[in-house]
């Protein structure tokens, strides 16, 4: 039989080698002459770069106080080889006491990551522990009840990250990273999970040096608090010129310079109106919305090789264009003209709106706004505000000008607070959304 196990005696010129190792590996030689690794003659395994003698682990485990009988197997958990101990013990035996005893005799990488407690171990006819049968047993993966009320919101999020990386369903506040199978690769997974979930930068050495779950959660809490303390409260500023650009606006103005005829960043839409409409008050309500929302009157300029934004004072360029008694044949042309409007970021306006009267009491409001001053969510707010302002005028209610935060206030705040490491953290937050 060609594909069989061979015990080969090789005649080797010992003078040709400084050292020759007997590795105890078992291999097959197939009919093509290839050597295929099949296992080992001894009970040695390699886990995460460490060679481990399972027999040695078993011998020390069986000597632990409270252990009646124990065996150790290799189990694939979360795509990682792990040591799993199956223990039959007396009443005074538990996982914590076993770990403490093993720590005195074994390095951390030889201590089993999982302990399964059974009433008895299966044996073969010859009286040996039946490891083949034990290897078919399911692992509980620490399926213990966890009281969520004991965890902060940060700890709940971190618990999910640990469970995913380590292959557990639950971890406790006092869980130890190394004791439950943590190593450098899982530390990388946890680092990536923390940075994605919390938007915080954390060094992998902080994870490796902090073995306890609760200690790592405290580090994250501290980072969050320090980050929030350094950021000032957003407040009304009142500036109308030389307003810095936000990070997103800088990207858009760069793209605009590459192609200032592009309509790719137009946000457009239309609203159908049915019923009697007071066109004059509708125009007045639109102008009031433009006046009260500075972002709609934003223009851009360049000075000393730096871009700024300002609030335009010329309200006349923001009139609502009204087209009466339009022939239905030309509706699409008038709508598409607005949708494909080529905005001039430096001279404005950056919002274009048209009211089209189709017939007696039927209208269409079509609009386009450049993305550099708005987004889809803001457009929905604008439409809602416009509707409320029109109803206020129809009902002859008094208008009350309230001081409110403007986008320009946020732009100033972000330039003062979101830079350097803080900007990198917010980029991380943005990348997950």
TITOR-482779 format. One record per residue (C-alpha): residue number from 0; residue in one letter; chain; x, y, z. Coordinates in pm, whole numbers, plus 32768, in hexadecimal, padded with zeros to 4 digits. Example, Ala and Ser with C-alpha at 12.3 -4.5 7.8 and 13.67 -1.06 7.14 Angstrom:
2
[rec 0 a A [84CE 7E3E 830C]]
[rec 1 s A [8557 7F96 82CA]]
***
This chain:
433
[rec 0 x A [8000 8000 8000]]
[rec 1 x A [80A3 8141 7F87]]
[rec 2 x A [7FE5 8237 8062]]
[rec 3 x A [8041 819A 81AD]]
[rec 4 x A [8103 81F3 82E5]]
[rec 5 x A [8275 81B3 82D0]]
[rec 6 x A [8379 8197 83DF]]
[rec 7 x A [84A6 81FA 8312]]
[rec 8 x A [8611 81CE 8376]]
[rec 9 x A [86E3 82C7 82B4]]
[rec 10 x A [8857 82A9 8284]]
[rec 11 x A [88D5 840D 82B4]]
[rec 12 x A [8A33 8493 8297]]
[rec 13 x A [8A49 8530 83F0]]
[rec 14 x A [8B75 85FD 8384]]
[rec 15 x A [8A90 86BE 8296]]
[rec 16 x A [89BB 874A 83B2]]
[rec 17 x A [8A03 8804 84F4]]
[rec 18 x A [88C9 877F 859B]]
[rec 19 x A [87C3 867A 854A]]
[rec 20 x A [8671 8683 85FA]]
[rec 21 x A [858A 8560 863F]]
[rec 22 x A [8440 861F 8630]]
[rec 23 x A [8352 84FE 867F]]
[rec 24 x A [8278 856A 855C]]
[rec 25 x A [81AE 845F 84A5]]
[rec 26 x A [819A 847D 832B]]
[rec 27 x A [811F 83C6 81F6]]
[rec 28 x A [81D4 8391 80AF]]
[rec 29 x A [80DE 837A 7F90]]
[rec 30 x A [8117 82DE 7E3C]]
[rec 31 x A [8193 842C 7DB1]]
[rec 32 x A [82A3 842E 7EB7]]
[rec 33 x A [820E 8551 7F7A]]
[rec 34 x A [8227 854D 80F4]]
[rec 35 x A [80E4 85AA 81A7]]
[rec 36 x A [80DB 8604 8318]]
[rec 37 x A [7FE5 8529 83DC]]
[rec 38 x A [8025 857D 8547]]
[rec 39 x A [811B 8528 8658]]
[rec 40 x A [818F 83F2 8710]]
[rec 41 x A [817A 84AA 885D]]
[rec 42 x A [805E 857D 88E8]]
[rec 43 x A [80FF 86CD 889A]]
[rec 44 x A [803A 87E0 87EB]]
[rec 45 x A [8089 893E 8774]]
[rec 46 x A [7F9A 8A56 87D1]]
[rec 47 x A [7FDF 8BC0 8772]]
[rec 48 x A [8150 8B75 8744]]
[rec 49 x A [817A 8ABE 8891]]
[rec 50 x A [81C8 894A 88A1]]
[rec 51 x A [80F2 88AB 89AE]]
[rec 52 x A [810B 874F 8A44]]
[rec 53 x A [7FA2 86F0 8A89]]
[rec 54 x A [8013 85D0 8B67]]
[rec 55 x A [80CD 86C6 8C46]]
[rec 56 x A [7F97 87A3 8C65]]
[rec 57 x A [7EC1 8673 8CB9]]
[rec 58 x A [7FB6 85F3 8DBF]]
[rec 59 x A [7FBE 873D 8E7A]]
[rec 60 x A [7E45 876C 8E5A]]
[rec 61 x A [7E06 8613 8EEC]]
[rec 62 x A [7EE0 866D 9018]]
[rec 63 x A [7E10 87A2 9067]]
[rec 64 x A [7D4C 879F 91AC]]
[rec 65 x A [7BE5 8736 9175]]
[rec 66 x A [7C1C 8685 9027]]
[rec 67 x A [7BA9 851D 9010]]
[rec 68 x A [7C07 84EF 8EA1]]
[rec 69 x A [7C51 85DC 8D80]]
[rec 70 x A [7CBB 85DC 8C16]]
[rec 71 x A [7D18 86EB 8B1C]]
[rec 72 x A [7CC6 86FC 89A9]]
[rec 73 x A [7CF7 87EF 888A]]
[rec 74 x A [7BBA 8896 880D]]
[rec 75 x A [7B85 898B 86EF]]
[rec 76 x A [7AD9 8ABA 878A]]
[rec 77 x A [7A94 8BF3 86BF]]
[rec 78 x A [7B8D 8B79 85B7]]
[rec 79 x A [7C9E 8B56 86C0]]
[rec 80 x A [7D34 8A1E 875A]]
[rec 81 x A [7CEC 8A1E 88CF]]
[rec 82 x A [7D38 893F 89F8]]
[rec 83 x A [7BF9 88BB 8A96]]
[rec 84 x A [7BFE 8802 8BE2]]
[rec 85 x A [7AF0 8706 8C3F]]
[rec 86 x A [7AEF 86D9 8DB6]]
[rec 87 x A [7A41 85E6 8E9E]]
[rec 88 x A [7A6E 8672 8FFB]]
[rec 89 x A [7A07 866B 9165]]
[rec 90 x A [791D 8769 9203]]
[rec 91 x A [7A2F 8862 9260]]
[rec 92 x A [7AAA 888F 90FA]]
[rec 93 x A [7A60 89B5 9011]]
[rec 94 x A [7AFD 8A64 8EE8]]
[rec 95 x A [7B92 8B84 8FAF]]
[rec 96 x A [7C48 8A9E 90A3]]
[rec 97 x A [7CCD 89C7 8F86]]
[rec 98 x A [7D53 8AF5 8ECA]]
[rec 99 x A [7E02 8B74 9002]]
[rec 100 x A [7EA9 8A23 9038]]
[rec 101 x A [7F11 89FE 8ECC]]
[rec 102 x A [7FAA 8B5B 8EC7]]
[rec 103 x A [80A9 8AE8 8FC7]]
[rec 104 x A [811E 89C8 8EEA]]
[rec 105 x A [80E2 8A2E 8D7F]]
[rec 106 x A [811C 8B5B 8C9D]]
[rec 107 x A [7FDB 8C10 8C35]]
[rec 108 x A [7FD6 8B7C 8AD6]]
[rec 109 x A [7FC6 8A18 8B64]]
[rec 110 x A [7E98 8A61 8C41]]
[rec 111 x A [7D51 89EB 8B9F]]
[rec 112 x A [7C74 8B04 8B22]]
[rec 113 x A [7B34 8A3E 8B63]]
[rec 114 x A [7AD4 895D 8C85]]
[rec 115 x A [79B4 886A 8C5F]]
[rec 116 x A [793F 87BD 8D9E]]
[rec 117 x A [78A5 8664 8D70]]
[rec 118 x A [7825 8557 8E5B]]
[rec 119 x A [7911 8457 8DC5]]
[rec 120 x A [79FC 842B 8C9F]]
[rec 121 x A [79B9 831E 8B99]]
[rec 122 x A [7AB2 81FE 8B89]]
[rec 123 x A [7B0E 80FE 8A84]]
[rec 124 x A [7B09 7F85 8ABC]]
[rec 125 x A [7C76 7F94 8B24]]
[rec 126 x A [7C23 8092 8C33]]
[rec 127 x A [7CC1 81C3 8B8C]]
[rec 128 x A [7C07 830D 8B6A]]
[rec 129 x A [7B4A 8308 8A20]]
[rec 130 x A [7BC5 8451 8989]]
[rec 131 x A [7B2A 8406 8836]]
[rec 132 x A [79D3 840A 88D8]]
[rec 133 x A [7A22 853E 89AA]]
[rec 134 x A [7A87 85FC 8870]]
[rec 135 x A [791E 85DD 87F9]]
[rec 136 x A [7899 868C 8931]]
[rec 137 x A [780F 87EC 890F]]
[rec 138 x A [78B7 890A 89C7]]
[rec 139 x A [77DF 89E8 8AA2]]
[rec 140 x A [78A1 8B25 8A40]]
[rec 141 x A [7866 8BB8 8B98]]
[rec 142 x A [76EC 8BC5 8B69]]
[rec 143 x A [76A7 8C59 8CBD]]
[rec 144 x A [7598 8D51 8D14]]
[rec 145 x A [761C 8EB4 8D14]]
[rec 146 x A [755E 8FC8 8DC8]]
[rec 147 x A [755E 90EE 8CD6]]
[rec 148 x A [7512 91E0 8DF2]]
[rec 149 x A [7675 91AA 8E72]]
[rec 150 x A [770C 9231 8D2E]]
[rec 151 x A [772F 9397 8CB5]]
[rec 152 x A [76D9 93E6 8B4A]]
[rec 153 x A [784B 93E9 8AF9]]
[rec 154 x A [787C 9294 8B9A]]
[rec 155 x A [7754 9201 8ADC]]
[rec 156 x A [77ED 9271 8992]]
[rec 157 x A [7947 91F4 89F6]]
[rec 158 x A [78B1 90A6 8A63]]
[rec 159 x A [7829 906E 8904]]
[rec 160 x A [7981 90B9 8872]]
[rec 161 x A [7A2D 8FC4 895E]]
[rec 162 x A [792B 8EB3 8920]]
[rec 163 x A [794D 8ED2 87A7]]
[rec 164 x A [7ACA 8ECC 87B1]]
[rec 165 x A [7AF0 8DB9 88B6]]
[rec 166 x A [79D2 8CD5 8850]]
[rec 167 x A [7900 8CF9 898B]]
[rec 168 x A [7791 8D46 89B8]]
[rec 169 x A [77D6 8DFE 8AFE]]
[rec 170 x A [78FA 8E8B 8BC0]]
[rec 171 x A [78F5 8F07 8D26]]
[rec 172 x A [797C 9049 8DB7]]
[rec 173 x A [7A9D 8F89 8E52]]
[rec 174 x A [7AE9 8EB8 8D1B]]
[rec 175 x A [7C5C 8EA3 8CCB]]
[rec 176 x A [7CC9 8ED6 8B61]]
[rec 177 x A [7DD5 8DCA 8B6A]]
[rec 178 x A [7D17 8CD0 8C3C]]
[rec 179 x A [7BF8 8CBE 8B42]]
[rec 180 x A [7CDB 8C92 8A15]]
[rec 181 x A [7D4E 8DF0 89BC]]
[rec 182 x A [7E89 8E1D 88EC]]
[rec 183 x A [7F23 8F1B 87FE]]
[rec 184 x A [7E37 8ECE 86DD]]
[rec 185 x A [7CFD 8EEE 87B0]]
[rec 186 x A [7D90 902D 8845]]
[rec 187 x A [7D9F 90BC 86E3]]
[rec 188 x A [7C30 905F 86B0]]
[rec 189 x A [7BD2 9106 87F8]]
[rec 190 x A [7C9B 923D 879D]]
[rec 191 x A [7BE4 9259 864F]]
[rec 192 x A [7A95 9220 86FB]]
[rec 193 x A [7AD7 9330 87FE]]
[rec 194 x A [7B46 942E 86FA]]
[rec 195 x A [7A16 93E5 8621]]
[rec 196 x A [7917 93E6 873D]]
[rec 197 x A [799A 9508 880F]]
[rec 198 x A [7A5C 95D3 870D]]
[rec 199 x A [7B88 95CD 87F6]]
[rec 200 x A [7CF3 9587 87AB]]
[rec 201 x A [7D80 9476 888C]]
[rec 202 x A [7ED7 93D9 887F]]
[rec 203 x A [7EE7 9260 8871]]
[rec 204 x A [7FDF 9263 8993]]
[rec 205 x A [7ECC 92F5 8A6F]]
[rec 206 x A [7DF9 91C2 8A27]]
[rec 207 x A [7F14 90C8 8A57]]
[rec 208 x A [7F89 916E 8B9A]]
[rec 209 x A [7E28 917F 8C27]]
[rec 210 x A [7DB2 901E 8C66]]
[rec 211 x A [7C6E 9063 8D23]]
[rec 212 x A [7B31 90C0 8C67]]
[rec 213 x A [7ACE 91C5 8D69]]
[rec 214 x A [7C26 926A 8D58]]
[rec 215 x A [7C10 9293 8BDE]]
[rec 216 x A [7AAF 931D 8BFA]]
[rec 217 x A [7B30 9420 8CF4]]
[rec 218 x A [7C40 9489 8BFF]]
[rec 219 x A [7B3B 94BA 8AEE]]
[rec 220 x A [7A58 9580 8BD9]]
[rec 221 x A [7B7E 965F 8C31]]
[rec 222 x A [7BD2 9699 8AC2]]
[rec 223 x A [7A69 96F4 8A75]]
[rec 224 x A [7A57 97E8 8B9A]]
[rec 225 x A [7BA2 988D 8B44]]
[rec 226 x A [7B38 98B5 89DA]]
[rec 227 x A [79EA 9951 8A3B]]
[rec 228 x A [7A89 9A3D 8B3A]]
[rec 229 x A [7B76 9ACA 8A35]]
[rec 230 x A [7A59 9B1E 8948]]
[rec 231 x A [79AE 9C68 898E]]
[rec 232 x A [7836 9C8D 898C]]
[rec 233 x A [779D 9CF0 883F]]
[rec 234 x A [770F 9E50 885C]]
[rec 235 x A [767A 9F68 878A]]
[rec 236 x A [779A A031 86F9]]
[rec 237 x A [76F5 A130 8615]]
[rec 238 x A [7812 A145 8519]]
[rec 239 x A [77AC A18D 83B1]]
[rec 240 x A [78FE A19A 8301]]
[rec 241 x A [7A4F A0EA 8304]]
[rec 242 x A [79A8 9FB1 8383]]
[rec 243 x A [7A8D 9E80 8366]]
[rec 244 x A [7A24 9D53 829A]]
[rec 245 x A [79CD 9C06 8336]]
[rec 246 x A [7A8F 9ACF 82D8]]
[rec 247 x A [7977 9A5E 81ED]]
[rec 248 x A [795E 9BB4 8148]]
[rec 249 x A [7AD3 9BB6 80FF]]
[rec 250 x A [7AA9 9A71 8042]]
[rec 251 x A [7984 9AF6 7F77]]
[rec 252 x A [7A2B 9C3E 7F1B]]
[rec 253 x A [7B5C 9B7D 7EA6]]
[rec 254 x A [7A7D 9AAB 7DC2]]
[rec 255 x A [79CD 9BE7 7D49]]
[rec 256 x A [7B19 9C7A 7CD7]]
[rec 257 x A [7B5E 9B42 7C0B]]
[rec 258 x A [7A11 9B65 7B53]]
[rec 259 x A [793D 9C98 7B9B]]
[rec 260 x A [7837 9C30 7A9A]]
[rec 261 x A [77DE 9AED 7B4A]]
[rec 262 x A [767E 9ABF 7BD3]]
[rec 263 x A [76DA 997F 7C89]]
[rec 264 x A [76BC 9A27 7DDC]]
[rec 265 x A [7567 9AC5 7DA1]]
[rec 266 x A [7456 9A5C 7E92]]
[rec 267 x A [730C 9A8A 7DDD]]
[rec 268 x A [719E 9A33 7DFF]]
[rec 269 x A [703F 9AB4 7DD4]]
[rec 270 x A [6EFE 9AD0 7E9B]]
[rec 271 x A [6D9F 9ACA 7E08]]
[rec 272 x A [6CA5 9BC4 7E97]]
[rec 273 x A [6B30 9B99 7E64]]
[rec 274 x A [6A32 9C9D 7ED1]]
[rec 275 x A [6A1B 9E14 7EEB]]
[rec 276 x A [6B70 9EB7 7F18]]
[rec 277 x A [6BBD A01D 7F79]]
[rec 278 x A [6CEC A04B 7E98]]
[rec 279 x A [6D5C A193 7F37]]
[rec 280 x A [6D5F A103 8095]]
[rec 281 x A [6E01 9FC7 8012]]
[rec 282 x A [6F1C A09D 7F85]]
[rec 283 x A [6F34 A15E 80CC]]
[rec 284 x A [6F4B A01D 8195]]
[rec 285 x A [7063 9FA1 80B3]]
[rec 286 x A [7127 A0E3 80E0]]
[rec 287 x A [70FC A0CF 825A]]
[rec 288 x A [7189 9F6D 8258]]
[rec 289 x A [72B7 9FE7 8193]]
[rec 290 x A [72EC A10B 8282]]
[rec 291 x A [72D4 A03A 83C0]]
[rec 292 x A [73B3 9F1C 8342]]
[rec 293 x A [750F 9F9D 82F8]]
[rec 294 x A [757E 9E5E 824B]]
[rec 295 x A [7493 9EAB 8128]]
[rec 296 x A [7545 9FFA 80F5]]
[rec 297 x A [76A5 9F6E 810A]]
[rec 298 x A [77AB 9FD1 8007]]
[rec 299 x A [791C 9F7B 7FF3]]
[rec 300 x A [7A55 A048 7FB1]]
[rec 301 x A [7BCC A01D 7FB1]]
[rec 302 x A [7CC9 A0F9 805F]]
[rec 303 x A [7E3C A0BE 809A]]
[rec 304 x A [7E1D 9F63 7FFF]]
[rec 305 x A [7D13 9F01 80F9]]
[rec 306 x A [7B9F 9ECC 80C3]]
[rec 307 x A [7A95 9F68 81A0]]
[rec 308 x A [791C 9F7E 81A2]]
[rec 309 x A [7842 A0AC 81E1]]
[rec 310 x A [76D1 A0FD 8206]]
[rec 311 x A [7645 A1C3 80E0]]
[rec 312 x A [758B A304 813C]]
[rec 313 x A [74E9 A333 7FE7]]
[rec 314 x A [7396 A28E 801E]]
[rec 315 x A [731B A2F3 7EC2]]
[rec 316 x A [73D9 A1D8 7E18]]
[rec 317 x A [7306 A0DF 7EDC]]
[rec 318 x A [71B2 A137 7E4A]]
[rec 319 x A [70C8 A016 7E02]]
[rec 320 x A [7094 A002 7C8A]]
[rec 321 x A [6F25 9FD7 7C2C]]
[rec 322 x A [6EB0 9F53 7ADB]]
[rec 323 x A [6D3D 9F79 7A96]]
[rec 324 x A [6C56 9EB6 79AC]]
[rec 325 x A [6D61 9DCD 792A]]
[rec 326 x A [6D0F 9CED 7807]]
[rec 327 x A [6D25 9B84 7881]]
[rec 328 x A [6E07 9B2A 775E]]
[rec 329 x A [6F24 9BFA 77EE]]
[rec 330 x A [6F0E 9B8B 795B]]
[rec 331 x A [7035 9A9B 794C]]
[rec 332 x A [7110 9BA2 78A9]]
[rec 333 x A [70D2 9C99 79C4]]
[rec 334 x A [7109 9B8F 7ACE]]
[rec 335 x A [7247 9B05 7A31]]
[rec 336 x A [72D5 9C64 7A0A]]
[rec 337 x A [72CC 9C90 7B84]]
[rec 338 x A [7349 9B31 7BCF]]
[rec 339 x A [7475 9B5F 7AE9]]
[rec 340 x A [74C1 9CC1 7B5C]]
[rec 341 x A [7635 9D11 7B54]]
[rec 342 x A [767C 9DBD 7C9D]]
[rec 343 x A [778C 9EC3 7CC6]]
[rec 344 x A [781B 9E8C 7E23]]
[rec 345 x A [78C0 9FE2 7E27]]
[rec 346 x A [77A5 A0C1 7DA9]]
[rec 347 x A [7670 9FF6 7DFE]]
[rec 348 x A [755E 9FBE 7E42]]
[rec 349 x A [7594 9E53 7EA8]]
[rec 350 x A [7421 9E09 7EBC]]
[rec 351 x A [7336 9E28 7D93]]
[rec 352 x A [71BB 9E0C 7DBB]]
[rec 353 x A [709F 9E2A 7CC1]]
[rec 354 x A [6F23 9E29 7CEF]]
[rec 355 x A [6E6B 9DA7 7BBD]]
[rec 356 x A [6CF5 9DE0 7B97]]
[rec 357 x A [6C6F 9CBD 7AC9]]
[rec 358 x A [6B01 9D1F 7AD4]]
[rec 359 x A [6A0D 9DD4 7BBA]]
[rec 360 x A [6A5E 9D38 7D0D]]
[rec 361 x A [6B78 9C4F 7CB4]]
[rec 362 x A [6CE6 9CAA 7CE7]]
[rec 363 x A [6E3D 9C0B 7CED]]
[rec 364 x A [6F5D 9C92 7DBE]]
[rec 365 x A [70A9 9C1B 7D2F]]
[rec 366 x A [71F4 9C64 7DDA]]
[rec 367 x A [7367 9C1A 7DCE]]
[rec 368 x A [7470 9C59 7ED8]]
[rec 369 x A [75E4 9C1E 7EC5]]
[rec 370 x A [7657 9B0F 7FB4]]
[rec 371 x A [7765 9BF3 8043]]
[rec 372 x A [765A 9CB2 8108]]
[rec 373 x A [755A 9BA1 8145]]
[rec 374 x A [7504 9A30 814A]]
[rec 375 x A [73CD 995C 8121]]
[rec 376 x A [736E 9976 8290]]
[rec 377 x A [7392 9AF2 828C]]
[rec 378 x A [72BB 9B0D 8152]]
[rec 379 x A [71A1 9A54 8201]]
[rec 380 x A [71BC 9B49 8325]]
[rec 381 x A [71B5 9C71 8236]]
[rec 382 x A [7075 9BF6 818E]]
[rec 383 x A [6FD2 9BC6 82E3]]
[rec 384 x A [703C 9D22 8358]]
[rec 385 x A [6FBE 9DBB 8214]]
[rec 386 x A [6E69 9D19 8242]]
[rec 387 x A [6E4D 9D96 83AA]]
[rec 388 x A [6EBA 9EF5 834A]]
[rec 389 x A [6DB7 9F07 8233]]
[rec 390 x A [6CA3 9E94 8320]]
[rec 391 x A [6D12 9F9B 841C]]
[rec 392 x A [6CEA A0AD 8315]]
[rec 393 x A [6B99 A028 82A4]]
[rec 394 x A [6B1E A02C 840D]]
[rec 395 x A [6BB5 A189 8445]]
[rec 396 x A [6C80 A114 856D]]
[rec 397 x A [6D9C A1EB 85EF]]
[rec 398 x A [6EFB A184 8590]]
[rec 399 x A [6FF6 A160 86A9]]
[rec 400 x A [7165 A166 8649]]
[rec 401 x A [721B A072 872C]]
[rec 402 x A [7392 A05A 8751]]
[rec 403 x A [73F7 9F01 86E0]]
[rec 404 x A [7529 9E3C 8680]]
[rec 405 x A [7591 9E5C 8516]]
[rec 406 x A [766F 9D7C 8444]]
[rec 407 x A [7773 9E92 844D]]
[rec 408 x A [7781 9E69 85C9]]
[rec 409 x A [77CE 9CFA 859B]]
[rec 410 x A [78DA 9D4A 8497]]
[rec 411 x A [798A 9E36 858A]]
[rec 412 x A [7967 9D3C 86A7]]
[rec 413 x A [79F3 9C1D 85D7]]
[rec 414 x A [7B22 9CE8 8566]]
[rec 415 x A [7B75 9D36 86D2]]
[rec 416 x A [7B33 9BDE 8761]]
[rec 417 x A [7B49 9AD6 8653]]
[rec 418 x A [7CB1 9AC7 85E2]]
[rec 419 x A [7DDE 99E5 8605]]
[rec 420 x A [7D8E 98B1 86D5]]
[rec 421 x A [7C25 9920 8705]]
[rec 422 x A [7BF3 9935 858C]]
[rec 423 x A [7C80 97D5 8564]]
[rec 424 x A [7B8C 9756 866B]]
[rec 425 x A [7A61 97F2 85BC]]
[rec 426 x A [7AD8 9761 8471]]
[rec 427 x A [7AC9 960D 851B]]
[rec 428 x A [7966 9652 858F]]
[rec 429 x A [7901 96C0 8430]]
[rec 430 x A [7995 958B 838F]]
[rec 431 x A [78A7 94A3 844A]]
[rec 432 x A [776D 9559 83F1]]
***
